[in-house]
Amino acid sequence: MRCFRIVLVVLLAGCGRTDLSRLGLASGSGGSGTTTLGGQSGGTGGSSGSGGATTSSSAGRGDAGIACEHGGFPVDLGSGSFACDCPPGTWGDFCQKTTLAIEVGITSACALKSDGTLACWGETLVAPTGTFTAITARGLKCGLRTDGTVTCWGYGKDAPGGTFVSVSGGWNFVCGIRPDGSIVCWGDDWQGETTPPAGTFTAVSGGFGFGCAIRSDGTLACWGRNNAGQATPPSGTFTAISVGDENACGVRSDGWVDCWGNSSGGWTVASGTFTSVSAGEAYNCGVRTDGTLACWGANWSGQATPPSGTFISVSASLDAGRTCGVTTDGLVQCWGDDFFGLATPPSGTFAAISAGYDEVCQLREDGTPFCWGYNTAGQTEPPPNIFASVSVGLDHCCGVSTAGEAVCWGNNSHGQTTAPSGKFISVSAGYWFSCGVRADGTIACWGDSSDGQTNPPGGTFSSVAAGGAHACGVKSDGTIACWGDNFYGQSTAPSGNFTDVTAGDSFACARRSDGTIACWGTNTINGKWVGQATPPSGAFAAVSANTDYACGLRTDGTVVCWGDNIHGETMPPGGTFTAISVGFDYGCGLRPSRRVECWGGMVVPPQE
């Protein structure tokens, strides 16, 4: 078994204590910015931390010379091969690995292996191929290749040509240091964030609309958004810099921390000496020289109330209200807000599932709904009805009760949850509107009608699907009719006979009577081809579309997806499913065991 070193950047850690000791990793530094191969961080990232790798003292070594850590021990696999067996409750063979660094953002994670390759999951599941020496993944995602060039992926902007020695990403822009010490930035330039000063620098850190860097003489320079003084740094010399939302912090040469910018969170910078600091959204955290943590500033979700114990790194989130740190024994510990809640789907068995923008609703086998995820408007708090079906939209949900009534809940800003009376056989929740098929086959729609999406045609239908600002239905004769927004041709359905239809943001797909899929509407996002309206060939038992991608359930039970893939939403797990439903940047399906399994952004498999 080949042992390789991993540097892990964790951007959606959730809350609570996560035992990652099976990873066999100890941490480099936290803060915002670059994480480099070997655990070195800080110079380009914003917090120097402890720097290099730290390994566990509980390592064992077998006859093959394999180092096993965190309670692992060598096992002879035969034929001269050895591997590390790890303690129960931890993961795979990872007690054979080393070095962990942690950084908290919102929805994704990336790992840099010792062979230079990347592994990403969540929002940035699809990582580029090739070898890298550093990655930045707090906001935009970019990597520094071994040849010195930079590659960005996901929402990242294309990097300029030439070589770099470091790279650091902010929320909407990225900066890199050239071999001559100059800084080059790219991405959104809303407030001058991609216009750094001239000179030579040793470190750079990007935040929300502004950046800061350490000059070769140790002094600071900041640029970009300065509404709260965040781009007006103090004088003196610094060894590390970390940029947050409207605030920044640096570790001075004497180890004391200085912060500037928006202090509306009511902070008083903690006293004492620190090895690293991480600036977040209106709060900051640092690792003291004795390894204990100190946080100060806004604490609306408990993100500035760190646990006791000793740590080797800490990372404050830029826009998520949570913090994570790596303890000296190699455990990852997180606190604060599990904002989306999508990391903890319920256990149990279910009969149906519907995925929306950032929330999921499932029907238990007795017809009771269970919803989880983002809950800004009560969309995950269904009424105590027994339902025959359920549909999830942007931030509202609708279902057909066993009595045949359309029942909706969640955001009602456009009347999308004010369902008409009468009997229905199905209902579909869209962006800010909903549609349903009445018992007599006619369609009724309610909610936002700015594009005519609540004005369905006459006639009788067997099903309806509400999308972004358009809707489509399968007529009783098998043909499809669409209405509403048609800017991209999403309401111009093809001819032929179909069995069901699904609508995304600006496209739609339907299953023909022979099981093949036809899609229409846009194939692009902002002019970039992603192919959401170009389905694969073959026969399918179901199809589900959302935003800019779709997934189909083949007749053999396997799932295939197409379209936008920056969140990993078009990379479903293997095996067979009996039903699927896709949301904004993730998909979920029912396994033959009736358990839920999800993939893509912000979603992990349900508890077993």
N, C-alpha and C positions, 0 to 999 in steps of 0.2 A: 504494500500500500504506500503510495507516494505522499509524503508529508509536505504540506505547503503552508506558508504563512498567509494569514488573511488580515486585512485591515477593513473593518466594518464601519460604515457610516449609517446609523439608524435614524430615520426621519419620521417614523410613526411608531413610537414605542408603546403608546397607550399609557395606562397607569398601573401601579402596583409593582411588585417585585418579580422580575423575570430571571430565572436561573439559566444563564447562558454558560455555566461552567463546563458544559459538555463541549463548548467551542474550544476549551482549553486556551482561552485568550486572556491576555492582560492588556490594559489600554495604554495608548499614547495619550495625546492631549485632546481636550474638547475644544469648544469655541466654534466660531463660524469660519468657514473657509476650506482650505485644502487639507486633505488627509493623504499622506504620502506613504509609499511602500516602506515597510519596516517600522511603522508607528510614529514616524517623525511628523510633527505638526507644529503649528504656531507661527513660524516665520511668515508664511504666506496665508495663514488661516485665521489669525486673530488671537490665539492663546498658545503660549509656548508649552505649558503643562510640564509633564515629566519627560517629554520627548520620546526616547527610544522604548523598545519593547521591554515589558516586565513579565516574567514567567512565574508560574506557580512553584512553590517549594515542595509540592506533593508529587513531583515527577518521579516516574519509575522508568527503568530501562530494561528491555528484554535482550535476548541473545542476538537479535538482529540489529541492536543499536537503536531501536525506535524509542523516542522519548514520549512517554505518556504522562499527561498532566491532569490535575483536578480529580484525582481518585481513579484515573484510568490505569490499566495494567496490560502488558503485552500478552497476546494470544497467538499461539502457533497455528497458522492456517494450513500448514502442510506445504510440502515442496519448497521448504526454505523461506516461505512468506510469513511475515508477522504483521499484526495490526494491533491497535489499541482498543480494548474493550472498555466501555465507559459506564459510569454509575447509572442505575435506573433513574428514569425521569429526565434524562438529558438526551441530547440529539446525536444520532448517527455516530460517526467516528471522530467527531470534532474535538474530543479531548486530546487528540493527537496534534492539534494545531497550536499556534501561538499568537500573540499580539492582537489586542482589540482597541480600537478607538471609537468613540461614540459622538454623534452629532444629531441634534433633534431639529426636525423641521415639521412637515405636516403629513405627507402621504407616501413616502417612498424610502427605500434603502438600497445601498450599493455596497458591494464588497470588492476589495482589490486584493487579488491573490498574489502569492509570492512569485508566480510565473508571469505576473504582469497582466493577466486577463481580468475582466470585470464580470461580476455577477450582480444583477439588479433585480429587485422585485417590488411589488406595489405599483406606485405611479410610474416608476421608471423601469419596469420589468425588462424592457428590451434595451440591452446595453450594446454598444458597438463592439465589434471584434477587434483583435489585435492586442498589443501589449502596452501597458501604461506604467508610469511611475507615480502618478498622483491623480486624485479625483477631488472635485468639489461638488456637493450635492445638497446644500442647504436650501438654495432657491433654484436657479437654473443649474443644469447638470452638464459638466464638462470634465474632460480628462486630459491629462498631459501625457502624451505618448512617449515611448522610449527614444524616439528620434527628435523629441523636443517640440513637435507640433501639437496643437490642441484640437480635440474633437468634442463637439457638443451634441447632445441628444435630448429627446423628449421635447420640452418647450424651449430648450436652449437655442440661442441664436448661433448662426454659423460663425465660427471663429476666423479671425484673419490669418493670412499665411505667415510663414516665418516660424522661428523657434522661440520657445519660452523656457524659463527655469522654474516658474511656479504659476499657479492659476488659482483664482478665488472668485466664487460666484456670489452675487447678491440676489435680492428677490427678483429683479427684472433685468439684470445686467451682469457681465463678467469682466474681470480684469486679470491681466497676466503681466508678469515681470519678464522683460527680455533679458538675454544674456548680458547686455550692457547696463542693466539696472534700470532702464526706463520702463514706464508702465503704459500699456495699451489696454483700452477697455472697449467693449462692444455690447450691443443689445439696445434696450430702450434708453432714450436720452431725454426723458421728460424734464429733468431739472439739472442737466449738466453732469449726470453721474458717469457718463462715458467720456468725460473731458478731464482727465487727470492732469496734475501739474507736471512740469518738466523737472528733470533731475534724476538722481540715482537713488534706488530704494532697495531695501532688504526684505520687506514684508508688505503685504497688502491685504485688506479685508473689505468685502462688499456687504452692504446692508440693504435697507429699503430706500432706494433712490439716492444714496450717497455712499461714498467710500472714504477710507482712511488708509494711510500707509506710513511706514517708518522709513525715514531717510537714512542714508548710509552713516550719518552722524548721530543717529538715534532720535532725532527730533521728529515730530509728527506733521503730516500734511493731510488735510481732508478737503473734499470737493463734493458738489452736488447739492441736494436738498438741504436747506439750512433754516427751516422755519422755526426750529427750537434751539438753534445754536449747535446742532450736532456736527456741523462741518466747521466748527471753530474750536480746534483742539487746544489744550493747555500747552504751556511751554515745558521745557525739560526734556530728558532723554528716557526712552522706553525700550523694553525688550520684547513686548508683545502687544498686539492690538486686536480688538474684537468690535465689530460694528453690528448694531441691532436695528430696531425699527426707527426710532427717532432719538436714539441714544448710542453712545459708544463708550468703551472702557479700555484702558490700557494698563499694563503692569510696568511701573517705573523701574529704573535701574536698581533702586534700593528694595524692590519687592512690594512696595505699597501700590494700591490700586487707585487710579483716578478716573472718574466718569464725568461725562458732560452731555448736554442735550436735554431732552425732555425728561423732567423729573416729576411729572404729574402723578406718578405712582407713589410719591412721597418718600423717595429713598434718601437714606443717609449711608454713604459708602461705608462698608464694614472696615474696621481698623485691622491692623496687623499686616503681616507679609503673606504674599500669595505666590504660588507657582504657576497659576493659570487663571484666566477670567473669561467669561462668556457673556456677551450682551444679547438680550432678547427683546421682547416687545414690552417696553416700560418696566423692565426688571433686569437684574443681572445676578449672576452667580459666579463664585470663584472657589478654587481649591487652596486652602491655606497651606503653609509650609509643613504643618503637622498632619496634613491629609484630611482634616475636617472641612466641611462645606460651610459657606456663608452665602446667603442670598439677600437681596434687598430690592425694594421697589414694589410694583403692583403685585397683588397676591389674590386676585379674584377667584382663582381656581386652586389655590394652594401651591402654585408653581414656585413660590418663593419661600416655602417652608420645607427645607431639605430634611432628610432623615439623619439620624445620628450615624456614627461610624466613620471610617476613614476611606477616602476615595483617591483615585489617581487621575480622574478627569471628570468634567461636568460640562453639560451643554444646555444652554437656555434656548427655547424655541423662538423663532422670528415672528410667528403668527399662529401659535397653537395653544398657548397657555399651559404647556407642560415642560418638564425638565427631566433629564436623565443623566445619570452618572455611572461611572464604573468603579466599583469598590476595589479595595486592595486585594481581595481574594478572588477577583475576576468576575464578580456578579454584576449584572446590569440592574440598576434600581431606578425606577421612574416615579414621578409624583406630579400632581396637577390634573389637568382636564383630559379626560378621554372624550374629546369634543364630539367626534362623529359617532362613536359607539359601534362602528362597523367592524371593530376588531373582535367583538364578542357576540357572534350570533348564538341563538339559543340551542340547547341540546334537545333531543326528542325526535319523534318521527312526524312527518307532515304529508299532506295530500296534494297541496298546490303551493306555488310560490310566484311572487311578482316583485321585480326589482325596479326601483325608481331612480331618481337623481342621486340621492344619498341615503336612501332608506329602503328597507325590504319588508314586505309583509308575506307571511306564510299562513296557510290554513291547516290547522291540525286536522286529524282524521275525523274529529267530531264536529268540524265546521267552525270552531272558534279561531279567531285570527290572532296571530302573534307578530307584532311589528317591531323593528329595531333599526337603529342608525340615527341619522341626523333628525333632530326633533325641534326645529325652530317654531313650528306652528301647530304642534300637537298631531303631526302626521303619523307618529308611531304610537298614538293612544287611541286605538279603535274603540268604537262603541261595543257594548256587550251583546251584539247580535250573533246569530248563527248564520254563516254565509255559505252560499254555493260557489261563489267566485269572488276574486278580489283583484284590483288593478291599482298600481302605484304610479303617480305622475311626478311633477316637479317637486312640490312640497304639499301635496294633498293625495288622498286615496279615496277610492270608491269601490263598493262591492255590491253584489246582488244577494240579498238575504234569502233564506229558504222560503220566505213568504213572497218572494218575487219583487220586493221593493229595492230601488236604488238608494243606497245609503253612502254618504260621503263624509269625510272629516279632514281636518288640516286647514291650510291656508284658504281663506274665502275672499281674498282681496278683489277678485273679479267675478265672484259668484260661482266659482267652479265646484264648490261643495254644496250648493243649493240645488239639489236634484229635484226634478219634477215628480209629481205623484204618478201613480199608475204602476202597472206590472211590467217588468223587464226580464229579458232572458240573458243579457250580458251587458257589461259596462266597461268603458275604457277611459282612464285618466291620462290627459295629455299635459302640456306645459302649464297653461293657465285656463284650461277648459276641459270639459268632459263630454263624452257621448255615450249613448246606450241604445241597444236594440230593444224596442218594446215587444210585448207579447204578440202583437199583431204584425210584427216584422218591420214596422216603420222605425226611423231613427229620430231620437231627440238629443239635442246638444245644449249645453249651458256653460256659462262663463264668458271669458274674453272672446270677442268677435271682431277684433280689429282687422283681421284678414278674411273675414267671412267664414271662419272655421266652425261657427255654431249655426250655420245655415245649410243643413244637409239637403240633398235632393229628395224628391219623392220616390215612391216605390217601396218594395219590401226587400229586406236584407237578412242575411244569416249571421253576419258578424260585422264589427266595426273596430277600427283602431285609431286612436287619437295620437298625433305626433306633436311636433313643435308648434306650428301654427297652421297645420292642415290635418285632415283626417281622410281615411279611406274605408270603404265598406265593401263586402262581398254581397252582391245582389242575389236574389233567389235563383236567377238563371245562371249563376256562376261568374258573371262578369264583375268587374270592379269599377266603382265610381269614387272619385276623390273630390274634395272641395277645400277651400281655404287658400292659403299662400301657395303660389305656383311660380315663384321667382326662379327656382332651379328646376322646374318641371316636375316637382314632387307630386303635383295633383293631376298630372297627365299620365294616367295608368295605361299599360299595354292592353291589347285585346287578348281574348282567350278565356278559358274557363279556369277558375281558381277555387281552392277550398278554404283558404284563410289568408289574412293580410296582417302586416305589422308596419308601424310607421316610426321613423326616426325623426331627427331634427329637420333636415331638408331632403330627405329621401324616404322611400318606402320599399318594402319587399313583400312578395306574396308567393304562396306555394301553389303550383299548378296541379291539375288533377292527376298528373303522372308522377307527382312528387318532386319535380324539379322546381327551382326557385328562379323567379324573375324579379329584378329590382329596377327602380327608376328614380330620377332626381339627380342630385349632384354626386360626383365622385371625388370632390376636392374639399379641402379646408384652406381658406385664405389663398387659393390659387395652387396649393400643393396637392398632388394626386395622392389619395389614400385608398380609393377603390371600394368605398362602402356600398356603391350601387353595382358592383361587379361580383356577383356571387359565384361560388365554385359549382362545378357540375355534379351530377349525381342525384339520387333520390333522398328526400328528407321527410321526416315525420312531423317536424315543427320548425318554425323560424321565429326569431325575436330580434327586433331592432331598437336602438336607442341612440340618441345624439348622432355620432358619425361612424358607427360600426354595427355589425349584426352577427348573430350566431345561429347556426342551424343544427338541429338534432337529426342525424342521419338515421336511416331505417335500421341500422345495426346498433343503434344506441350511442354511438360516439358523437362528439361535438366538434364542429369546425366553425371558425369565426373568420371574419374578414373586415377590412376597413382600418380605421385609426387604431394604432397600437402603442401609443406613447405610455399608456398606463398598464400594459400587459393584458388588456381586456380581450384581445383576440388570441390569447394563448391559454386555452382551457386545459384542464388536466386530462390525462388519459382515462380509459375505462368507459363504462357505459352509464347513461342517464335515462330517466324516463320522462323528464320534463326540464325545460330551461326557461330562464327569463333574464334579460340583460338590463343593467342600469346605466347611469351616466358613464362610469369608467370601470365597471366591474360586471361580472356575470355570475349567476347562481343556478344551480341545477339540483334536481332530486335524483339521488342514487336509487338503484333498485331496492335498497334497504329502507327507503323513504327518508333518509337523512339528507341534510342540505350540505352542499359543498360549493364554495365560491372561489372566484379567481379575479385577478386584476387589482385595480387601485383600492387600497384601504381595507380589503377584505381578506380574512384568513379562513381556513376551513373551520366548520363548527366543531364544538366539543364532542368528543366521542364518549 
